[in-house]
């Protein structure tokens, strides 16, 4: 019914070719302007889902109430010596705090004076007692160091050890073999002219040092520039420059890694943008090559490419006006447009070149009219069905694909209009030769005949495949963790992986907001009983338990230690001569007890190093002094502070900590950390499900990931059903027969089930990026199938030998090229999208070229 009007419209556009081209040029300029002024991109995965979802509302409310936890840029300092890491963190925090241009604040959460002063009280009584007993045992050694915090005092303290050995107390040194071995290592390096700083925290802290962990943190709140493609780029650059200026970074002793939401988002956009731009350019080049092979004339290739580019520009302009900001999924619309829209242009152009007409103006116009009447209604049905497949996702809660659905759905209509107006106008201007009967594949006639002859067997095989696909549908796995779609080799992700083994620094936490601190305590007790929970933090977690028992132990130790540790006037720094003399004296003292030591005792190594150091030049001796005691004063200060702990209550917790767990209106936050590494979606799902059974209103990152996966799956179930219904309705209205409608839908369902089989067997995990293969599968499948079915209705006997088969094959190649460029992306999410699209395209092509010819009913004239 529409064939003749479409043919007349195409002829009209061809007659007024230059006016049509000028109109599209004007529209393209407007689209380019709209894109440059109105179109932006966001990497914020939290905006992928609708605010209508209850769990999303709770998550957004958490972000609003605790903004200091959002959009952070974090420096992770990795050092073998904790003092070097702490000093690096202190210097970096100071530099960034002074940079008011790029940062709102910079802080060190593990350097809070409150936590340092009460550090001993956060230990359980038994390990606390052991730590204090070890410290008391070392009291003579510590006293000597407090009075003279230099290598001279250190060597003098070693002399005390020799006195103890002379008095038969060598067995008492057994518990100090590890620290003595560490000191021997440093002393030997210093005596050899290669001094290395000595870690007094490791030497004196024992297990307390191990509890501190390997990493130091500087947490910053950067000022973001949302007008930039990388809002945190300036702040990240400023942090990099500050890091490069740090002493231990320059010496190579310390590594500083950057991570945090801001860093991850910026890196992700950079990776996605790089892949999209290079992929789009590369796919256009390869598409042009396939087009040349498909239509065999540059006079046809150029009009097709121009039509594609103009259609893409118009679709981009629509995106700028309709949505304004693209997300990590909808940004792929450009490559998808090229991959699908080229099919319409190829179908039209291949049929056009096969028309039997002369190459004069009248012949061109007649050929365009006939092509329009033959293919225009087919392309229209394909465009409408493809558009419906995309638009079905627009009402869903998955805004990422809803946005893509809107842009791509309208883009298919733009592609149809461009193919039936601009393309004929350009073909009229470029004037290609016609009457090319070799546009079809005549050599495929025997294959057509064999397929028709063995159609029962083929249909049986495809039936078995369909049953297997249905059986494997429940085995499809969806991974909703956005971290799994990021580039694991980026700096931000490498730094984040360093932290995942520690539950308290892991990004997978859950949160609960309650009415009061009393409720927080009750909920913390309830949630702590869940097997999947490692620990629960609330404001009360920062008030030590069993304070009476612990304070009694600390006060007993402080009564012994503090009088010798608090020295009003310690000795001044020694000269090189004094250091050599002290080294020589200690070496002599230790030399007198060597016969009482085992062959492996580290004191033997210490004595030999002291002998060597006692004759070293001034520069070497002074460098050794600096390396050995550089961090000693700060360690002694920290010990003095911790030994002066006093009772604390909730009121003593400083605002810098309390503000993260208590709101001004009295509501309190409860933070839950999981047991184990949440590297798999299954483990994370168990953790969240267990928490939701105890408290359904739980929120947080872990809940966001699990609930987003559930919401996305529901959205796709709804959209898939809606898409199939709309496509079926369009096909019924176009074909007017239920049987013909089913002939198009059956291979569509088969290709979907074959894709399921491949996804499960490879395996290829579904995620929020690659799951868009579903609407695309619907669109491409309908486009391919509709051509074959409508040709069959028009009396085509050998579908695989027809120009349509050639057009479908080269459409698949061009579409596959576009999708293949996505598969080569460095961004895992985009790459998985490309891989799944290629899989679905291969299954669609197999269903179209083999299943459809076998499925088409026989006619009396069929050769079989």
N, C-alpha and C positions, 0 to 999 in steps of 0.2 A: 504493500500500500504506500510505503514511503519511498520506494525506489525511484519513481519518476520525479517527485519533488526534489529529492537529493541530487539526482542527475541534473535537473534544471538549475539548482543552486550552484552546483560546481561549474556548470557552463557559464553562468552569470559571472562568477568570480574570475574565470579564465578570460572572459571577454573584457573585463575591467581589471586586468592583472596589475597594472602599475598603481592604480588607485588602491587596490587591496593591499599590495605590498607597502604603500605609503601609510595606510591606516595601521597595519601591524607594526610598522616601524615607530609610529607615534605612540602606540600603546606600549611597545617595548621600552621606549624612553621613559614613559611614566612609571612603568614597573621597576625599572632600574633605580629611578629616583626614590620610589617608595621603599625599595629594598635597602638602599644606602642610608636612608634617614629614619626608617621605622623598624627595621628588622634587627633583632638581637638574638643572642644565644645564652642559655643558662645551663650549667652543669649540675644544678641542685637536684639530686634525685628525689628529695623530699617533695618536690612539686610534681612528681610523676602521677600522683594519685589525688583523687578528689577530696576536698575538705568536708564533704558530706559524710565520710566514713567516721564512725565513732572513735576508733582507735587513732585515726589521724588527728582528730580534734584534740584528743588527750595529748598526743605527741606535740602538736603545735602549741598547746597551752603550756607544756613544760618549757619549750623554747622561749616563750614569751615571759614566763615567770623567772627563768634563770638564764638571762641573755649572756651572762659571763661565761657560760659553758658552750655557747654557739659560735661558729665561725672563728675557730682558733687556728693559730699557726704555732706549732710546737717544735722546739729544738730538743733533740735527744742526744745527750752527751755520753759517749762511750769511751771509757778509760780503764786501763789495767789498774792504775792507782786511783783509789777513790778521792784522794786529796786533789789530784790533778783534775779530775772530773768536776769536783766541787769548786775549785778555783776558776776553772773555765766557765762553769755555769754562772758564778758570781760576776765575773767580768762581762760576760755576754748580757746578763740581765741588766747590769748597770748601763751598758752602751745602749741597749734597746729602750730602756726606761727614759733615757735622755732624748731619744728620737721621737719627738711629739708629732713630727710630720707623717710618720708611717704607722705609729702604734698608739693605741689607747692605754695599754698597760703591758708590762712584762714582769713576771713574777716567778719565783722558785718555790713550788709548793712544799718541797721536802726540806726547805731551809727555814721554815717558820720557827721563831724563837720558842714558841709554846711547845712545839713538838720536840725540839732539841732538849729543852729543860726537863721535860717529863719522859724522855726517851726510855730510861730504865724502868719506869713504872708501867710501860706497855708490855713488858716481858711477864711471863708467868712466874710465880714464886720460885719454882725449882731452878729453871735456867738463870733467873736473876741471882739467886744465891750462889750459883756456880761462877757467874761472871764476877760478882763482888769478891768471892773468895780468891779467885785468880788475881784480881787487882790488888787485894790486900797482901798476897804473897809477894807481889812485885813492888811493895811499898818502898823498900830501901832504894831500889833502882829508880822509881818514880821521884822519890825525894831528892836524889842526887841530880836528876834532870831538871826538876823544878828550880833548884838553887842555881844551876848552871845549864841553861837550855842551849848547849853547844856541843860540838864533837868532843871538846875537852871534858865536859860533864859526862858525856856518854862514855868516853874511855874510862873516866874515873869510876863510873858505875860498874863497868866491866871488871875493874879491879876488885870490887866487892865480891864478885862471883868467885874469883880465885881464892879470896879469904875463906869463903864458905866451903870450897872444895878442900882446902887445907884442914878445915875442922870436921871433915867427914860428912859433909852435907851434899855430896855429888848426886845422890839419888833424888834429891829435891829438884834437880834440873830436868828430870825426864819429861815433865809436862811442858817444858819450855823449848824442847828440841826444835819444833817447827819454827817459832819466831827467831830462835838463834840461827837457824839455817838460812832464813830469809835475810837476816842482818849480815851474815857472812857473805852472801851473794853480793849485796850492795857494797860492803866494805872492800871486797876483792876488786870490784869494778873501779871503785874510787882509787884504790892503790895502784891500779894499772893505768890511771889517767883517763878513764871513761866513767866518770861519776854519773849515777842514776839516782833520782830522788827516792828516798826511803819512805814507805808508807807506814806511818805510825798508827794509823787507824787499823790496818791489818795486823801490825805487830802487837798492839795492845788491846785491840777491840775483840779479838777472837771471834766467837760466833755472832757477836753483836755486829761486826763488820759484814758478815755474810747476809744478815737480815736486811741490811741497807740496800742490797741489790747492786747490779753492775752499772745502772744508768742514772744519770742526773737529768733533770728536765728544766727547761725554761718555757713557760707558757705565755703566749702573747695574744692580744686581741688586736689584729691589724686593722688599719683604716682601709676599707675596700673602695675601689673605683669601679662602680658598676657600668660605667661608660666604656670600660675596656673589656676586651675578650677574655682577659685574665685579671679579674678584680683584685686579686692579692699579689699580682706580679711585682708591683713597686715595693711592697713590704717584704716579699721574698728576696728581692734583689738587695734590699737594705740589710736584711739579716745575713745574707751570704757575705756581703762586704764586711760586716761586723765580725763574722766568724773567721774570715781570713786574717784579721788583725790580731787574733788571740795567740798568746805565747805558746801554749802547748799544742795548738793546732798547727802553727808554723813549724814547730819542731817535730811534728808527726807523732807525738805521744798520745794525742787525743783526736778522736773523730767525732764530728758533729753532723747528725742527720736531721733533716727537716721533714715533718709530717703534719698531720692535722687536717681538718676538713677543708680549710682554705687551700692548702698545698695540693691535696688530692683532687679537688675540683679543678684547680688551674691546670694541673698535669693532665687530667682526663680530657679537658677541652682541647688542650694543645695536641694531644694524641689523636682525638677524634677529628679535629679540624684538619690536621695534617693528612690523615687517611682519606677524609672526604674530598679535599681539594685535589690531591694527587690521584685519587681513585676516579673522580669525575673527569679530570683531564685525560687520564689514561684510558678510561672507558670510552670517551668520545673518539679518541684516536683509533682504538680497536674497532669500535662500532662503525666508523667510517670505512675501515678496511673490509669488514663483513658486508657492508652495504655495496661496496664496489663489486664484490664477488656475487652479490645477490642480483643486482640490477644491471651490472656490466656497462655502465655509462656514467661518466662524471657529470653529464648533464642532468642525471637523475639523482646522483649522490648529493650534489651540492644543494638542490632544493630540499631533500630530506633532512640534511644536517641543519640547514637554516631553519626549517620548520621546527625541528627538535629544540634548537637553541631559543627560538622565539617563544615556543610553548613553555619552555622551562623558565624563561624570564617572566612571562605572564603569570605562571603559577607562583613564582617567588614573590611577585608583586602582590598577588592575592594573599599569600602567607603573611606578608608584612602588614597588610591592612586588617586581616581577619584575626591573626593570633599575636602578632608583634614580637613575641619571644619564642624561639625554637628551643626544644629540649634535646637530650642526647639521642632520642629515638626519631623525632620528627625532622631532625637535621639530615636524616638519610633520604628525605623525599626527593632530592635532586637526582641521585643515582637511580632511585626506583622509577622516577618519571621517565628518564632516558631509557631504562630497561623495558618498560611496558609501552610507552607511547611510540617507540620505534616500530613496534609490531603493526600499528595502524598504518604508518607510512609505508612500510614494506609491503603489506597486503595490497594497498592501493597501487603502489608503483609497479610491482611485479605484474599485476593484472593489467595495468595501463600499457606496459611495454608489450604485452602479449596480444593487444588488440590488432585486428586486421584493418589497417587504415593507412592512407598515404601520410607523409610527414609534412604536408602543407598546413597552413593555419586552419583550414576547414577540417582537415583530417585530425589534427590535434584536438580541436574542440569536440568533434564527434567521438574520438577515442575517450576523452575525459568524461563526456556524458555517459557513454556506455559503461565505462569503469564505475562511475558513480552509481548507475542503476544496478550494476552487478554486486558491488561491494559496499556501497554506502550504507544500506540498511544492516548489513552484517557487522560493519565496523561500529554502527550506532548501537546495536544490541550488545556487542562486546564491550563498548565503552560504558554503557549504562549498567551492565552487569558488574563490570570491574569497579565502577564507581560505587555501586551499591555494596559490594564487598568491603570496600574501605569505609564508606559512610556508616555502616552498621556499627562501627566501633566508636563513633562520635558521642553517643549518649552514655557510654559506660564510665565507670569510676576510674578507669585507667587513663588518665589524662595524657600520658605520654603517647599512647597509640591513638587515643581519641583525636589528638591534635594532628597526628600523621594521617589518620583516616580522613579528616576534614580537608587537609591540604591535598592529599593524593586523590581523594574522591573528586574534588573540583578539578584537579589537574587532569584527570581522565576526560572530563567534559571539554576542558581547554584543548586537550590533544585531539579530540574528535573534531572540534570546530576548526583547529589549525589544519588538520589533515584534509578537510573538505573545503577549505577556502584558500588559505595561504599556499598550501602545497600545489593545488591545481594552477594557481596564478603563477607560481614560480616555474612549474613545468611548461606552461605556455610561453614564458619568457625565455627559458633555456632551450626549448624546442628539441627534445631528444628524438632519435629515430624510433619508429614503431615497427610492428609486425615481426616480433621476435618469438616464434612458436617454441623455441627451445627453452622458454622460461619454465616449462614443466620438466619432469624427470620421466621421459618415456621408457627408460630402462627399468623403471620400477613396476611396470605393468605385470610382469610375471609374479612379482612379490604380492601385488594386490590379489592376483588370482589364487596364489597359494594360501594367503590368509583367509580368503573366502572359502576355499576348499576345506581348510582345517579349522574353521571357525569354532566348531564344537569343542575340539580339544583345547584351543586357546582360551575360550571362555571358561572351560573347566579349570584350567591352570590359574587364570586370573581370579576365579571364584575362590580357589584354595588360598591364594595370596590375600584376598580380602578377609577371609575368615581368620588367618594368622594375624593380620593387622588389627582386627577387632579384639582378638585375644590379648594382644600386646599393649593395647591402649592403657589399661590400668598400671602398666609398668613405666609409663612416662614419668620422668622426674622433673620437677620445676625448682630451680634454685633462685630464690628471691634475694640473695645476698648481693648488694651492689658492689661490694669489694671484690667479688669473684669476676666481675666484668671489667675491672681496671687492669692496667698494665702492671704485672707483678715486678717488672724490672725498673719501674720508676723509683726515684729517690723516696718519695712519700710512702709508697707501698713497702719498699725494703725496710724503711724505718719502722713502719707499723708492724711488720712481721717480727721485728725484734721484741716488741712489747706484748705480743699475743700470748706468750707462755706464762706471763704474770697475770693472774685473774684481775688484780686491781688496776692494771693498766690496759687490759684488753678492751677493745671497742664494743664488745658484746655484753652490755649490761642492761639491767631492767630497773625501772624506777616506779615509785608509788608515792603519790601525794596524799597525805592524811591531814586530819583536822588539827591535831595538836601533837606535842612531843610525847605525851602519854600514849597516844594511839601509835606513834612511831615506834615506841619501845615494844608495844604489844605485837605490831606487825613484824618487826624485826625478829622477835622470838618465833613467831609462826613461820616466817619464810626461812629462817635458819634451819628449820627441821626438814626442809625439802632436800632429798638426797642429791639433787643436781646443783645445789647451791654451795659455793665455796665460802662466802662470807656476806654479811649484810652490814652496810654502813648507814648510820644515821648520826645526828649530832651527839647523841650519848656515846657513840663509839669512840669519841675523842676525849672521853673522861675515863681514866684508867679504873679498872675494877680491883677489888681486894686491896684498897689503898692502905689500910691500917697495917696489914701484914707486910706489904712491900715497903712502905715508908719505914717500918721498924728495921728492916734489913738494910735499907739505904742509909739510915741515920747511924746504925752501928758501924757501917763501913766508913761513913764520912767522919765519924769521930776519930777514927784511926788515920785516915788518909788526908783529910783537909788541912790539919795543922802543918803537915809537911809539904802539901802542894801549894798552899798560899804563902808565897814568899814576897814580901814587900819590895826588896831590892835584890833581884837576881844579879849574878856576876855579869860584868860587861863582856862583849864579844872578844874572843881570844885572838892573839896574833898568830902568825904562822909558826914562830918559834915555840910559842906555848902549846900549840897543837902537836908539833913534832915531839916535844918533851912529854906530853901526856900520852901520846901513842907509844913512845919508847917505854915509859914506865909501866903501862898496862901490858905491853908485850912481854916485858921482863917478868911481871907478876904471873901472867898466864903460862909463861915458859917454865915456871917453877912447879907447875901442877900437871904438866903434860903427861907425866908417867901415871897419873891417876885417871886419865881419860881413855875411852875406847878409841880405836883407830878411825872410826867414822864420826866422832864427836865434832860438831861444827866449831867448837872453841879452838880446835887445832887450826882450822882455816882462818879464824879470826886472828889468832896470835901471829900467823905468818903474814897476813895482810897488814897488821899493825907494824910489824918489823919493817916491811917494805915502805909503809907510809911515813915512818919516822925519819926516813932519809930523803923524802920526796922534796922537790923544789916548792917555793912559796905558792906559786899559782895553783899547783896541783893540790896542795894541802888545803888551801882556802876553798877551792872548788869542791873538795871532798867534804869539808865542813858544811858548806851550803847545801849540798845534796843530802847529807845525812840528817840534818836538823831543820831543814826549811819548813816542814810541816809540823814540827814538834810543838811550837807554842800554841797553835790553834787546837791541837789535839788535847793538850793539857788544859786549855781554857774550857773546852767542851766537857772534859771530865769533871772539872771543878763545878761547872754549871749543873751537870746531871746529878752530882752528889748533893746539891742543895735543893732538891725537889721538895715541894710542899703540897699539902692537900689541895685538890682542885675540884670544882663543880662545873656544871653547865655554864654558869655565868662567867667562868674564867676562860672559856674557849673564845679566842679572839674573833672579831668580825670577819677577818680574811678567810677564816674557816667556816664560821657560823652562817655567813650569807649564802654559802653553797647548800645549806641543809635546812635553813629556817627562813620563812617569809615574814615580813613585818606584821601581817595579820595573824600570825601564830601557826599557820599551816607548816607542816614539816615534810621533808623529803626523806624517803627511804631508798637506798641504792643497793641493788642486788648484783653480785658477781657470780658467774657460773664456775662450776668445777670442770677442770680439763680445758683443752683447746677447742674452741668452737669453730673448727675449720670445715666442718661439713654441715649441710643444711639439715640433715637428720638429727645430729646432736643438738643443734640450735633449736629445732622444733620440739624436741623432748624437754629441753630446759624451759622454754616458754610455756608449753602445754602444762607442765608440772606447776609452774607459778600461777597460771590462770585458773587452775583448779582450786588453789588456795585463795587467790585474789583476782577476780575477773577484770578489775579496773587497772591492772598493771600496765605500765607504759615503758618507754625507753627504746634504745637502739635495737636490742634483740627482738623486742615485740614488734617494732616497726618492720623489721626484715621478714619475720614470719607472717605477720598479718598482711603485709603488702603482697607476698606471694599468694596468699589465699585470695586476696581481692583481685589480683591479676587473673588468676585461674577462673574465678567467677565471671569476671568481665569478658574473658574470651569465650566462655561457655555461652553467655548471653548473646554476645556479638556474633558468634559462629551460627547460632540458631537463627538470629535475625537476618544475617547475610544470606543464608541458604534460602530462607523464606522469600526474601526480596528478589534474589536472583531467580528463584523458581517462578515468581510472579511475572518478572520481566520476560523470562523465556516463554512463559505461557501466552502472554499478550502478544509477543512477537511471532511465535511459531503456531499458535492457535490449536495445538494438539498436545495432549498430555504425553503421548508416546515420544514425540520429538523432544519435549522438554526433558523427559527422563533420559533420552539418548545423550543429552549434554551433561546432565547432572551425574549420571552413573560413572563415567570416567573421572569426573571431578572427585567423587567420593573414593574411587579406587586409588587415584594418585595420592590422596590424603593418607589412606591406609598404608600404601607402600612407603610413604615418607615416615610414618610411625615405625614401621619395621626397621628401616635404616637408622633412625634416631636411637632406637633401643639397642640394636646390635652393634653400632659403631663403638661406643655410645656417644651421643651428643646431648648434653644436658640442656634443657630449655631454661632460658632466663628472660628477664624483662626486655632485653634487647633483641634476641633472635626470634622471639615468639611472634614477631610481625610477619614471619614467613606464612602464617595461616591466611591472613587476608590477601597476601600477594599470591599465594597458591590458588585461591578462589578466583582472583582476577585473571591471572595468566591462563589458568585452566579453562575458564569460560571462554576467553578470547580464542584459544586454539580450537576448542571443541565446536564452538558455534560455527566456525567457518566450514568444517567438514560436514556437519549435519545439514547446514543450509545448502551447501553444494550438492549433497546427496538428494535433498528435496528438489533441487533444480535439474536433476538428472545426470550428475557426474558419475560415471561408472567406475573410474579408477582414481580414487582419492590420492593415493601416494604418487601417482604420475602427473597430477594436476599442478598448475602454477601455485595453487594454495599450499601444497605440501612444501614446495620450495620456499614460499614466503614464511611458513611456520618454522621450517628448519632454520632459516637465517634469522628469524625473529628470536628463536631460542638461543642461537649463537650470540646475537647482540645482547639479549637479556642476560645470558650467562656471563658474558664479558663484564657487564655492569656489576653483576653480583660478585663475580670473581674478584673485582677490584676491592670490594668490601672484605672478602675473605683474606686478603693480603694485608689488611690493616694491622698496625701494632697494638691497637686497642682490642683486648680480648672480646669485649661485648660486640663490637662492630664486626670483628673477624668471625665470631660464632654466628652472627646474623648472616654474613655472606656464605658461610659453609652450609647453613641450613637452607638458605634460599637456593643454592646450587643443587642440594639434594632434592628439594621439592620440585625444582625446575626439571631435573632429570626424570623424576617420576611422572611429572605431568607430560613431558614429551613422549615417554614410553606409552603412557595411556592413550595419548592422542594419535600416535602413529601406528600403534599395533592394536590396542584394545578397541578403539573407535571403529576402524575398518572391519574388525571381526564382529562388532556388535551391531552394525548397521544391517537392517533387515534386507534379505535378498529380494531382487526384482526378477521377473521372468527373463529379462534381457541380460542379467548378470552372467558373466563368464565364470564358471566355477566347476 
